[in-house]
Amino acid sequence: MKRREFITLVCSAAAWPITGRAQQPDRMRRVGVLMNSTVSDAEGKARFAAFSQALQRSGWADGRNVRLDVRWIGGADIERFRRQAAELVALAPDVIVTTTTPSTLGAQQTTRIVPIVFAMAVDPMGSGFVESLARPGGNITGFMQFEYTLSGKWLELLKQVAPAVTRAAVFRDPTNPSGIGQFAVIQAMAPPLGIEVIPINVRDAAEIERLIAAFARGSNGGLVATGGQATTHRELIFKLALQHRLPAVYPYRYYVADGGLVSYGPDLLGLFRQTAGYVDRILKGEKPADLPVQAPVKHELVINLKTAKAIGLDIPATLLARADEVIE
């Protein structure tokens, strides 16, 4: 064989595997998702839709080149999240998406290898998820729901909405570390505002109803919801606040859209869209350790005038002027 023919043959043979690999379709990727709501919850479905639609805009279509394994878990039971995370890990996912601090804790206790992206955790450094916000350092990164200082603003907002308030019942989940931290900030803010803070541990509907009825027997009261189990029981809380004519402040817009009085907090659907962006980057080869934790850039003040009228409350004009949205 002539030398030129031999070189051509060798080069062509070397190229065959490369060409073959290039023609193979991309393998199906797998993303596990731990949702902190039930499958019938409208807000939970809206968050998941925001995530999956943003993921599709990045080129990842469920059933075509990615499989989304979703677990719908209402509440904040870390052990339940841990068990469901173990099921997802057994499916060999490329990424696991978590929604809140408890779901992230459950996933972290299950794997230190599979990349985890949280959509709205509170205090990720204090919770031990990341080494720093700028350089997470491990297998976890994501987006902050808010900083603890925001919790104090809810109490300030309650005083602005109803200046006569001197007592505030604060819903907290004693099993949720972030809920405990939020309550501590609210307690610290109470004395300068002249408000006595009374904790209400949220476990089940009967307990909520009993504690709110007892609280409402006093005068000049108001409510502050910090999320967690309060989200699960929000319709009952709306009903009790209306029944006892109690002004109430909530952390997210959807509370007010569903009938709550006023809310101040981040754009949650926006956080889920951003989460899809991080999942896309990890599926394309980037590491969670190199993706900085990001804080919300937008907060919304939303007021429901219909609810205010129902409990006999006049919202100050200065507060209405500051609102991002007024529901009438």
C-alpha positions as CSV (number, residue, x, y, z in Angstrom):
1,M,0.0,0.0,0.0
2,K,1.3,3.4,-0.9
3,R,2.2,5.7,2.0
4,R,-0.4,8.4,1.0
5,E,-3.2,5.8,0.8
6,F,-2.2,4.3,4.2
7,I,-2.4,7.7,5.9
8,T,-5.8,8.5,4.3
9,L,-7.1,5.1,5.5
10,V,-5.9,5.6,9.1
11,C,-7.3,9.2,9.3
12,S,-10.7,8.0,7.9
13,A,-10.9,5.1,10.4
14,A,-10.1,7.5,13.3
15,A,-12.9,9.8,12.2
16,W,-15.6,7.0,12.0
17,P,-16.3,6.8,15.8
18,I,-16.4,10.6,16.1
19,T,-18.9,10.8,13.2
20,G,-21.0,8.0,14.7
21,R,-21.1,9.6,18.1
22,A,-22.2,12.9,16.6
23,Q,-25.1,11.3,14.9
24,Q,-26.4,9.7,18.1
25,P,-29.3,11.5,19.7
26,D,-28.7,13.2,23.0
27,R,-29.6,11.0,26.0
28,M,-32.7,11.7,28.0
29,R,-31.8,13.9,31.0
30,R,-33.6,13.6,34.3
31,V,-34.7,16.3,36.7
32,G,-36.3,15.5,40.1
33,V,-38.6,18.1,41.6
34,L,-39.8,18.3,45.2
35,M,-42.8,20.6,45.4
36,N,-44.0,21.8,48.9
37,S,-47.6,21.9,47.9
38,T,-50.3,19.4,46.9
39,V,-51.0,18.6,43.3
40,S,-54.4,20.3,43.6
41,D,-53.0,23.6,45.0
42,A,-53.4,26.4,42.4
43,E,-50.3,28.3,43.5
44,G,-48.2,25.2,43.5
45,K,-49.3,24.4,40.0
46,A,-48.6,28.0,38.9
47,R,-45.0,27.7,40.2
48,F,-44.3,24.4,38.5
49,A,-45.7,25.8,35.3
50,A,-43.5,28.8,35.5
51,F,-40.5,26.5,36.0
52,S,-41.3,24.0,33.3
53,Q,-42.2,26.7,30.7
54,A,-38.9,28.5,31.4
55,L,-37.1,25.2,31.1
56,Q,-38.8,24.6,27.7
57,R,-37.7,28.0,26.5
58,S,-34.1,26.9,27.2
59,G,-34.6,23.9,24.9
60,W,-35.6,21.3,27.5
61,A,-39.0,19.7,26.7
62,D,-40.5,17.2,29.2
63,G,-40.8,13.8,27.5
64,R,-38.5,14.8,24.6
65,N,-35.0,15.4,26.0
66,V,-35.7,15.7,29.7
67,R,-37.9,13.8,32.1
68,L,-39.4,15.7,35.1
69,D,-40.1,13.5,38.1
70,V,-42.3,15.5,40.4
71,R,-43.2,14.8,44.0
72,W,-46.0,16.9,45.4
73,I,-45.7,17.1,49.2
74,G,-48.0,19.5,51.1
75,G,-46.5,21.0,54.3
76,A,-43.0,21.3,55.7
77,D,-42.2,17.9,57.1
78,I,-38.5,17.4,56.6
79,E,-38.7,13.6,57.0
80,R,-41.3,13.3,54.3
81,F,-39.1,15.4,52.0
82,R,-36.1,13.2,52.8
83,R,-38.0,10.0,51.9
84,Q,-39.2,11.5,48.6
85,A,-35.7,12.8,47.9
86,A,-34.4,9.3,48.4
87,E,-36.9,8.0,45.8
88,L,-35.7,10.6,43.3
89,V,-32.0,9.9,43.9
90,A,-32.7,6.2,43.2
91,L,-33.9,7.3,39.7
92,A,-30.4,8.7,39.0
93,P,-31.4,12.4,38.3
94,D,-29.0,14.9,36.7
95,V,-30.5,17.6,39.0
96,I,-32.9,17.9,41.9
97,V,-35.0,21.0,42.3
98,T,-36.3,21.9,45.7
99,T,-38.7,24.5,46.7
100,T,-38.3,25.6,50.3
101,T,-35.8,25.2,53.2
102,P,-37.4,22.0,54.5
103,S,-37.4,20.3,51.1
104,T,-33.8,21.4,50.6
105,L,-32.8,20.0,54.0
106,G,-34.5,16.7,53.1
107,A,-32.6,16.5,49.8
108,Q,-29.3,17.5,51.4
109,Q,-29.6,14.7,53.9
110,T,-30.1,12.3,51.0
111,T,-27.3,13.2,48.7
112,R,-24.1,15.3,48.6
113,I,-23.3,14.4,45.0
114,V,-26.4,15.0,42.9
115,P,-26.7,18.8,42.0
116,I,-29.5,20.5,44.0
117,V,-31.1,23.8,43.0
118,F,-33.4,25.5,45.5
119,A,-36.1,27.8,44.2
120,M,-36.8,29.9,47.4
121,A,-34.8,28.9,50.5
122,V,-34.4,31.2,53.5
123,D,-30.9,31.8,54.9
124,P,-29.0,29.2,52.8
125,M,-25.7,29.9,54.6
126,G,-27.3,29.6,58.1
127,S,-29.1,26.4,57.0
128,G,-25.7,24.9,56.0
129,F,-26.6,24.6,52.3
130,V,-23.7,26.7,51.0
131,E,-20.3,27.9,52.1
132,S,-20.9,31.4,50.9
133,L,-23.5,33.1,48.6
134,A,-20.9,34.0,46.0
135,R,-19.2,30.6,46.0
136,P,-21.6,27.9,47.2
137,G,-18.8,25.3,47.2
138,G,-20.8,22.1,47.2
139,N,-23.6,20.4,45.3
140,I,-26.3,23.0,46.2
141,T,-27.1,26.5,45.0
142,G,-30.2,28.5,44.1
143,F,-32.3,31.5,45.0
144,M,-33.1,33.1,48.3
145,Q,-36.8,33.6,49.2
146,F,-35.9,36.6,51.4
147,E,-33.6,37.6,54.1
148,Y,-34.7,37.4,57.8
149,T,-34.8,41.2,58.0
150,L,-37.9,41.1,55.7
151,S,-39.9,39.4,58.5
152,G,-39.6,42.6,60.6
153,K,-41.2,44.6,57.7
154,W,-44.3,42.5,58.0
155,L,-44.9,43.7,61.5
156,E,-44.1,47.3,60.5
157,L,-46.7,46.9,57.7
158,L,-49.3,45.6,60.1
159,K,-48.8,48.7,62.2
160,Q,-49.1,50.9,59.1
161,V,-52.3,49.2,57.9
162,A,-53.9,49.3,61.3
163,P,-52.2,51.8,63.6
164,A,-54.4,50.8,66.6
165,V,-52.9,47.3,66.7
166,T,-51.0,46.5,69.9
167,R,-51.1,42.7,69.8
168,A,-50.0,40.5,66.9
169,A,-50.5,36.7,66.6
170,V,-47.7,35.3,64.5
171,F,-48.1,32.0,62.8
172,R,-45.0,29.9,62.9
173,D,-44.0,26.4,62.2
174,P,-41.9,25.0,65.1
175,T,-40.5,22.2,62.9
176,N,-39.2,24.7,60.3
177,P,-35.8,26.3,61.1
178,S,-36.5,29.3,58.9
179,G,-39.9,29.9,60.6
180,I,-38.1,30.0,64.0
181,G,-35.6,32.5,62.6
182,Q,-38.4,34.7,61.2
183,F,-40.2,34.7,64.5
184,A,-37.1,35.9,66.3
185,V,-36.8,38.9,64.0
186,I,-40.4,39.8,64.5
187,Q,-40.0,39.6,68.3
188,A,-37.0,41.9,68.1
189,M,-39.0,44.4,66.1
190,A,-42.1,44.4,68.4
191,P,-41.0,46.6,71.3
192,P,-40.2,49.7,69.2
193,L,-43.6,49.4,67.5
194,G,-45.4,49.0,70.8
195,I,-46.7,45.6,69.8
196,E,-47.0,42.4,71.9
197,V,-46.2,39.3,69.9
198,I,-48.0,36.0,70.6
199,P,-46.8,32.9,68.7
200,I,-49.3,30.5,67.2
201,N,-47.8,27.2,66.3
202,V,-49.4,25.9,63.1
203,R,-49.9,22.1,63.2
204,D,-53.5,21.5,62.2
205,A,-56.8,23.2,61.4
206,A,-58.4,22.6,64.7
207,E,-55.5,24.1,66.6
208,I,-55.4,27.2,64.4
209,E,-59.1,27.7,64.9
210,R,-58.9,27.3,68.7
211,L,-55.9,29.6,69.1
212,I,-57.2,32.4,66.8
213,A,-60.6,32.3,68.7
214,A,-58.8,32.7,72.0
215,F,-56.6,35.5,70.6
216,A,-59.5,37.4,69.2
217,R,-61.2,37.7,72.6
218,G,-58.6,40.5,73.3
219,S,-58.7,43.9,71.7
220,N,-56.5,45.7,69.1
221,G,-55.2,42.5,67.6
222,G,-53.7,41.6,64.2
223,L,-52.2,38.6,62.4
224,V,-48.8,38.0,60.7
225,A,-48.3,34.8,58.6
226,T,-44.8,33.7,57.9
227,G,-45.4,30.9,55.4
228,G,-44.8,27.2,56.0
229,Q,-47.9,25.5,57.3
230,A,-49.8,28.8,57.1
231,T,-49.7,28.4,53.4
232,T,-51.4,25.0,53.6
233,H,-54.1,26.4,55.9
234,R,-54.4,29.9,54.3
235,E,-58.1,29.6,53.4
236,L,-59.0,28.8,57.0
237,I,-56.8,31.8,58.1
238,F,-58.6,34.1,55.7
239,K,-62.0,32.9,57.1
240,L,-61.0,33.4,60.7
241,A,-59.4,36.8,60.0
242,L,-62.7,37.9,58.4
243,Q,-64.8,36.4,61.1
244,H,-62.9,38.1,63.9
245,R,-62.3,41.3,61.9
246,L,-58.5,41.0,62.3
247,P,-56.1,42.8,60.0
248,A,-53.5,40.4,58.6
249,V,-50.2,40.6,56.8
250,Y,-49.0,37.9,54.5
251,P,-45.6,37.1,52.8
252,Y,-46.8,36.6,49.2
253,R,-49.1,38.1,46.6
254,Y,-51.2,34.9,46.1
255,Y,-52.5,35.2,49.7
256,V,-54.0,38.6,48.9
257,A,-55.3,37.4,45.5
258,D,-57.1,34.6,47.3
259,G,-58.7,36.9,49.9
260,G,-56.0,38.1,52.3
261,L,-55.7,41.8,53.3
262,V,-52.1,42.8,52.4
263,S,-48.8,41.2,51.5
264,Y,-45.2,42.2,51.0
265,G,-42.7,39.8,49.5
266,P,-40.8,38.6,46.5
267,D,-42.1,37.6,43.0
268,L,-42.2,33.8,43.6
269,L,-43.0,32.9,40.0
270,G,-40.0,34.8,38.9
271,L,-37.8,32.8,41.3
272,F,-39.1,29.6,39.7
273,R,-38.2,30.9,36.2
274,Q,-34.7,31.8,37.4
275,T,-34.4,28.3,38.9
276,A,-35.0,26.8,35.4
277,G,-32.1,28.9,34.2
278,Y,-29.7,27.3,36.7
279,V,-31.0,23.8,35.9
280,D,-30.3,24.5,32.2
281,R,-26.8,25.6,33.0
282,I,-26.1,22.5,35.1
283,L,-27.5,20.2,32.4
284,K,-25.1,21.9,30.0
285,G,-22.1,21.1,32.3
286,E,-21.8,23.9,34.9
287,K,-21.4,23.0,38.6
288,P,-23.6,24.2,41.5
289,A,-20.4,25.1,43.4
290,D,-19.7,27.8,40.8
291,L,-23.2,29.3,40.5
292,P,-23.8,32.1,43.1
293,V,-26.9,32.1,45.3
294,Q,-29.1,35.0,44.2
295,A,-31.4,37.2,46.2
296,P,-34.8,38.5,45.0
297,V,-34.5,41.8,43.0
298,K,-38.2,42.5,43.1
299,H,-40.6,42.8,46.1
300,E,-44.4,43.5,45.7
301,L,-46.8,45.3,48.0
302,V,-50.3,44.1,47.3
303,I,-53.5,45.3,49.0
304,N,-57.0,43.9,48.8
305,L,-59.5,46.7,49.3
306,K,-62.5,44.3,49.2
307,T,-61.1,42.5,52.3
308,A,-60.3,45.8,54.0
309,K,-63.9,46.9,53.6
310,A,-65.2,43.5,54.9
311,I,-63.3,43.9,58.2
312,G,-64.1,47.6,58.5
313,L,-60.6,48.9,57.9
314,D,-59.6,52.1,56.0
315,I,-56.2,51.7,54.4
316,P,-54.1,54.9,54.7
317,A,-53.8,56.8,51.4
318,T,-50.0,56.9,51.7
319,L,-49.9,53.1,51.8
320,L,-52.2,52.8,48.8
321,A,-49.9,55.1,46.9
322,R,-46.9,52.8,47.5
323,A,-48.7,49.6,46.5
324,D,-47.6,47.7,43.4
325,E,-51.1,46.3,43.1
326,V,-54.5,47.2,44.6
327,I,-57.2,44.5,44.3
328,E,-60.7,46.0,44.4
